[in-house]
Amino acid sequence: MVEEKGLIVFQDRKIRRTWFNDEWWFSIIDVITVLMDSERARKYWSDLKVKLSEEGFEVSEKIGQLKLVAEDGKLRLTDCATTKNMFRIIQSIPSPKVEPLKQWLAQVGYDRVEEIQNPELTQKRMKELYKAKGYSEDWIEKRVRGIAIRDELTDEWKKRDVGSEREYAILTAEISKATFGMTPSEYKEFKGLKKPNQNLRDHMNDLELIFTMLGERVSTEITRKEDAQGYPQVEDAAKRGGRVAGNARIETEKELGRPITSTENYLSQSEKKKQKHIEMEKKKL
C-alpha cells in the first residue's frame, strides 16, 4: 500500500482522498472504478445514487462535493464520502473486491486515529514515503523539521484571529518574497513546477529548506515576543521574519559566490540519477 496526502493506492489503482472535518473523505468515482473495473464509473454512480435514495440513504446529506486533483492537474469538485458512508455505498455494489476494500478502508481509518494519538507515527510514515521516493536521510530530516516549524507558525496565526486559507497564503507569500525575492507561485514557476499537486518544498535543496525554516521560525518568534494580534500585526511580523532570512541568504550568497535559489527540482534530480544509473550500466557491458 502506497500513501500520499491526497492519494492512496489499492491494488495498483489510485484512489483520491482529502482530509476534511477531521476525517478522510474518498472519491466515490475512484472507489467504484476499483470495484467494477469499469470506465463507466460515473454512469454507474449516477444510477446507484437513485437506488441508495430509494433504500433510505440520504445521498444529499451524506455525500460531500470536495475539490480533488483531476487528471488534467486541476482541482475539481468531486463526490466524496467518509469511511463510514463509503462502507454503506460499497455494500450496494456487487463485486468480489468489496470485502478486501472494506478491510483496507478500515485500516486507513485506524492508522489515522493512531497517528492523531501518537504524532511520531505520522513522522515515521512521512519519512518512509520520502525515502521510498529516493530522498536522502539528511534531506528528509530537514523536510520533516520544516513541517514542524510551519505547523508552529500556523498555530500561532490561529491564536491571533488569522484563520482563513487566503490569509495563510498571503502571509506565506510575504515571508517567501522577503526571504527569496519570490512568492511561492513565482518560485514554482522558477523551478519549472507546473502541476498544482507539486509541493514546492519537496523540490527544494538543503539550503533552500534551511532558509525557508529560518524565515518561518523567526516570524513565529517575533509574533510571540510582541504578542501580535489581528492580521495587520501578524503580517508585519511575517514580513520582518522573512527579511531576517533574506538578509542571511544574501550574506551567505556573498560568501559562497553563488545564489541559494536553484532552478533544479526533484524531477530533474531524479532524471540525473536515472541517467547516471544508465551510464554505469553501460560501463559494465
C-alpha positions, 0 to 999 in steps of 0.5 A: 500500500502506497500513501500520499496526502491526497492519494492512496493506492489499492491494488495498483489503482489510485484512489483520491482522498482529502482530509476534511472535518477531521476525517478522510473523505474518498472519491466515490468515482475512484472507489467504484472504478476499483470495484467494477473495473469499469470506465463507466464509473460515473454512469454507474454512480449516477444510477446507484445514487437513485437506488441508495435514495430509494433504500433510505440513504440520504445521498444529499446529506451524506455525500460531500462535493470536495475539490480533488486533483483531476487528471488534467492537474486541476482541482475539481469538485468531486463526490466524496464520502467518509469511511463510514458512508463509503462502507454503506455505498460499497455494500450496494455494489456487487463485486468480489473486491468489496470485502478486501476494500472494506478491510483496507478502508478500515485500516486507513481509518485506524492508522489515522486515529493512531497517528492523531494519538501518537504524532511520531507515527505520522513522522515515521510514515512521512519519512518512509514515503520520502525515502521510498521516493529516493530522498536522502536521510539528511534531506528528509530530516530537514523536510520533516523539521520544516513541517514542524516549524510551519505547523508552529507558525500556523498555530500561532496565526490561529491564536491571533484571529488569522484563520482563513486559507487566503490569509495563510497564503498571503502571509506565506507569500510575504515571508517567501518574497522577503526571504527569496525575492519570490512568492511561492507561485513565482518560485514554482514557476522558477523551478519549472513546477507546473502541476498544482499537486507539486509541493514546492518544498519537496523540490527544494535543496538543503539550503533552500529548506534551511532558509525557508525554516529560518524565515518561518521560525523567526516570524513565529518568534517575533509574533510571540515576543510582541504578542501580535494580534489581528492580521495587520500585526501578524503580517508585519511580523511575517514580513520582518521574519522573512527579511531576517532570512533574506538578509542571511541568504544574501550574506551567505550568497556573498560568501559562497559566490553563488545564489541559494535559489536553484532552478533544479527540482526533484524531477530533474534530480531524479532524471540525473540519477536515472541517467547516471544509473544508465551510464554505469550500466553501460560501463559494465557491458 
